[in-house]
Amino acid sequence: MLNDDAAAPPSTTFQALQSDDLVTRIADQVVRAIGDGRLRPGAKVAEAKLARELGTSRAPAREALRLLESQGLIVSHPRRGFFVHAYDADELADIYDLREALELHAAETAMARITEADVARLTAQVALLHKLAEAGQAQELVVEDYAFHRMLCEIGGNRRIVKLFDHISTELRAGIAIVGRLYNDPVTLAGTHEPLMEAIRDRDAERLKTELREHLEDARIHVVRLYRDAAEAPGD
């Protein structure tokens, strides 16, 4: 059982690193719970319950929630505690706008750097998307869809863009958790990556940017519409 209340060694340098790592690991657990829908938008995240279930003390749990608050995934209210940020449809549309600008830049730089090994890796990822779609594994499909786009950002070579993409994708997955899917038909989602791969194989940066813009705008339309429908639906 993890416990940051245990006695620290005389030198606190390595203990501090362990503590930071613990906070990050707790935050990662919360992010995963938000992304897969176990923590719904607007849900309360009790630090005592979080600490108990993860086998740690409340201090790092609180730090992890503060970290996620600084990233916009968690909000806090005086005397009420921490809650999952309840995004609205307009916020999701804004995030998609930012994502589009980010990925279009990454795609352009990626085409100047891409190798045959990169193309093979992206091709394998799209094959995985088709496999998950055919199996009807919608949640896994969303995760691997973002993994494909992250790969493209990585190939672009700008680590700050990759870091920003990670933050954006977590926010979008939190919103998508409400509707449970990007498209009504998972096979459609997988298929939307084929035009991207054709442009990538041809090393055509302009065509890739055109296809990517259409791909992301189509995703935004679907997600925002599904999100609004879910928000307007009567509660259970």
C-alpha positions as CSV (number, residue, x, y, z in Angstrom):
1,M,0.0,0.0,0.0
2,L,1.3,3.4,-1.0
3,N,1.6,5.9,1.9
4,D,3.4,9.2,1.7
5,D,3.1,9.5,5.5
6,A,5.9,7.0,5.9
7,A,9.2,8.2,7.4
8,A,11.4,9.9,4.8
9,P,15.1,9.1,4.5
10,P,17.6,11.8,5.7
11,S,18.0,13.2,2.1
12,T,14.6,14.3,0.8
13,T,15.7,14.6,-2.9
14,F,14.6,11.2,-4.0
15,Q,11.5,11.2,-1.8
16,A,10.3,14.3,-3.5
17,L,10.7,12.7,-6.9
18,Q,8.7,9.7,-5.6
19,S,6.0,12.0,-4.3
20,D,5.8,13.8,-7.7
21,D,5.6,10.5,-9.4
22,L,2.8,9.4,-7.1
23,V,0.8,12.5,-7.8
24,T,1.2,12.0,-11.5
25,R,0.1,8.4,-11.3
26,I,-3.0,9.3,-9.3
27,A,-3.8,12.0,-11.8
28,D,-3.4,9.5,-14.6
29,Q,-5.9,7.2,-12.9
30,V,-8.4,10.0,-12.7
31,V,-7.9,11.0,-16.3
32,R,-8.4,7.3,-17.4
33,A,-11.6,7.2,-15.3
34,I,-12.9,10.4,-17.0
35,G,-11.9,9.2,-20.5
36,D,-13.6,5.8,-20.2
37,G,-16.8,7.2,-18.6
38,R,-16.4,5.9,-15.1
39,L,-16.3,9.5,-13.9
40,R,-18.9,11.4,-15.7
41,P,-18.8,15.2,-16.3
42,G,-20.2,16.9,-13.2
43,A,-19.4,14.0,-11.0
44,K,-17.9,14.7,-7.5
45,V,-14.4,13.3,-7.0
46,A,-14.0,12.9,-3.2
47,E,-10.3,13.0,-2.3
48,A,-10.8,10.7,0.7
49,K,-12.5,8.1,-1.5
50,L,-9.8,8.5,-4.2
51,A,-7.0,8.1,-1.7
52,R,-8.7,5.0,0.0
53,E,-9.3,3.2,-3.3
54,L,-5.8,3.9,-4.6
55,G,-4.2,2.9,-1.3
56,T,-2.5,6.3,-0.6
57,S,-2.9,9.2,1.8
58,R,-5.1,12.2,1.0
59,A,-2.2,14.7,0.5
60,P,-1.1,13.3,-2.9
61,A,-4.7,12.7,-3.9
62,R,-5.5,16.4,-3.3
63,E,-2.3,17.4,-5.2
64,A,-3.4,15.3,-8.1
65,L,-6.8,16.9,-8.2
66,R,-5.2,20.3,-8.0
67,L,-3.0,19.4,-11.0
68,L,-6.0,18.3,-13.0
69,E,-7.8,21.5,-12.0
70,S,-4.9,23.5,-13.4
71,Q,-5.4,21.6,-16.7
72,G,-9.2,22.3,-16.8
73,L,-10.3,18.7,-16.3
74,I,-11.4,19.2,-12.7
75,V,-13.1,22.1,-11.0
76,S,-13.3,22.9,-7.3
77,H,-16.0,24.7,-5.3
78,P,-15.4,26.0,-1.7
79,R,-16.8,23.7,0.9
80,R,-18.1,21.3,-1.8
81,G,-15.0,19.7,-3.1
82,F,-13.7,18.6,-6.5
83,F,-15.9,17.8,-9.6
84,V,-15.3,16.6,-13.1
85,H,-15.5,19.6,-15.5
86,A,-18.9,19.4,-17.2
87,Y,-18.0,20.6,-20.7
88,D,-20.8,22.1,-22.9
89,A,-21.1,21.6,-26.6
90,D,-19.7,25.0,-27.4
91,E,-16.6,24.3,-25.4
92,L,-16.1,21.0,-27.3
93,A,-16.4,22.9,-30.6
94,D,-13.8,25.4,-29.4
95,I,-11.4,22.5,-28.5
96,Y,-11.9,21.0,-31.9
97,D,-11.0,24.3,-33.5
98,L,-7.7,24.3,-31.5
99,R,-7.1,20.7,-32.3
100,E,-7.5,21.4,-36.0
101,A,-5.0,24.2,-36.0
102,L,-2.5,22.1,-34.0
103,E,-2.8,19.0,-36.2
104,L,-2.7,20.8,-39.5
105,H,0.7,22.3,-38.5
106,A,1.9,19.0,-37.2
107,A,0.8,17.2,-40.5
108,E,2.7,19.7,-42.6
109,T,5.9,19.3,-40.6
110,A,5.5,15.5,-40.5
111,M,5.4,15.2,-44.2
112,A,8.9,16.7,-44.4
113,R,10.3,14.2,-41.9
114,I,8.3,11.0,-42.4
115,T,10.1,7.7,-43.0
116,E,9.0,4.4,-44.3
117,A,9.0,3.1,-40.8
118,D,6.6,5.9,-39.8
119,V,4.3,5.0,-42.6
120,A,4.3,1.4,-41.6
121,R,3.5,2.3,-38.0
122,L,0.5,4.5,-39.1
123,T,-0.7,1.8,-41.5
124,A,-0.7,-0.7,-38.7
125,Q,-2.6,1.7,-36.4
126,V,-5.3,2.1,-39.0
127,A,-5.5,-1.6,-39.4
128,L,-6.1,-1.8,-35.6
129,L,-8.9,0.8,-35.9
130,H,-10.6,-1.4,-38.5
131,K,-10.2,-4.5,-36.3
132,L,-11.7,-2.7,-33.2
133,A,-14.6,-1.3,-35.3
134,E,-15.5,-4.7,-36.7
135,A,-15.5,-6.1,-33.1
136,G,-17.7,-3.3,-32.0
137,Q,-15.3,-2.1,-29.4
138,A,-16.3,1.6,-29.4
139,Q,-14.4,2.8,-26.4
140,E,-11.1,1.1,-27.4
141,L,-11.6,2.6,-30.9
142,V,-11.7,6.1,-29.5
143,V,-8.5,5.5,-27.6
144,E,-6.7,4.1,-30.6
145,D,-8.1,6.8,-32.9
146,Y,-6.4,9.4,-30.7
147,A,-3.2,7.3,-30.7
148,F,-3.1,7.5,-34.6
149,H,-3.4,11.3,-34.5
150,R,-0.8,11.5,-31.7
151,M,1.6,9.5,-33.9
152,L,1.2,12.0,-36.6
153,C,2.1,14.8,-34.1
154,E,5.1,12.8,-32.9
155,I,6.4,12.5,-36.5
156,G,6.2,16.3,-36.8
157,G,9.0,16.4,-34.1
158,N,7.6,19.2,-31.9
159,R,7.4,17.8,-28.4
160,R,5.3,20.8,-27.2
161,I,2.7,20.1,-29.8
162,V,2.6,16.5,-28.6
163,K,2.1,17.6,-25.0
164,L,-0.6,20.0,-26.0
165,F,-2.3,17.3,-28.1
166,D,-2.3,15.0,-25.1
167,H,-4.1,17.7,-23.1
168,I,-6.6,18.4,-25.8
169,S,-7.4,14.7,-26.4
170,T,-8.1,14.2,-22.7
171,E,-10.6,17.0,-22.7
172,L,-12.3,15.7,-25.8
173,R,-12.4,12.1,-24.5
174,A,-14.1,13.5,-21.3
175,G,-16.8,15.0,-23.5
176,I,-17.1,11.9,-25.7
177,A,-17.6,9.8,-22.6
178,I,-21.1,11.3,-22.4
179,V,-22.1,10.1,-25.8
180,G,-20.0,6.9,-25.7
181,R,-18.9,7.1,-29.3
182,L,-17.6,9.4,-32.1
183,Y,-19.9,8.0,-34.7
184,N,-23.1,5.9,-34.6
185,D,-21.2,3.4,-36.8
186,P,-17.6,2.5,-35.6
187,V,-16.8,1.2,-39.1
188,T,-17.4,4.7,-40.4
189,L,-14.9,6.1,-37.9
190,A,-12.2,3.6,-38.9
191,G,-12.9,4.3,-42.6
192,T,-12.4,8.0,-42.3
193,H,-8.6,7.4,-41.8
194,E,-8.1,5.8,-45.2
195,P,-8.0,9.1,-47.2
196,L,-5.4,10.4,-44.7
197,M,-3.3,7.3,-45.2
198,E,-3.5,7.7,-49.0
199,A,-2.1,11.2,-48.8
200,I,0.6,10.1,-46.3
201,R,1.8,7.3,-48.6
202,D,2.0,9.8,-51.5
203,R,3.9,12.2,-49.3
204,D,1.4,14.9,-50.3
205,A,1.3,17.5,-47.5
206,E,-1.4,19.7,-49.1
207,R,-3.7,16.8,-49.7
208,L,-3.1,15.5,-46.2
209,K,-4.0,18.9,-44.7
210,T,-7.2,19.1,-46.8
211,E,-8.2,15.5,-45.8
212,L,-7.3,16.1,-42.2
213,R,-9.3,19.4,-42.1
214,E,-12.4,17.6,-43.4
215,H,-11.8,14.6,-41.1
216,L,-11.6,16.8,-38.0
217,E,-14.5,19.1,-39.0
218,D,-16.7,16.0,-39.6
219,A,-15.7,14.6,-36.2
220,R,-16.6,17.9,-34.6
221,I,-20.0,18.0,-36.2
222,H,-20.8,14.4,-35.1
223,V,-19.5,14.9,-31.5
224,V,-21.2,18.2,-30.9
225,R,-24.5,17.0,-32.2
226,L,-24.4,13.8,-30.2
227,Y,-23.3,15.7,-27.1
228,R,-26.2,18.2,-27.5
229,D,-28.6,15.3,-28.0
230,A,-27.3,13.6,-24.8
231,A,-27.5,16.8,-22.8
232,E,-31.1,17.4,-23.9
233,A,-32.2,13.8,-23.2
234,P,-34.3,13.2,-20.0
235,G,-32.3,11.9,-17.1
236,D,-32.5,8.3,-15.9
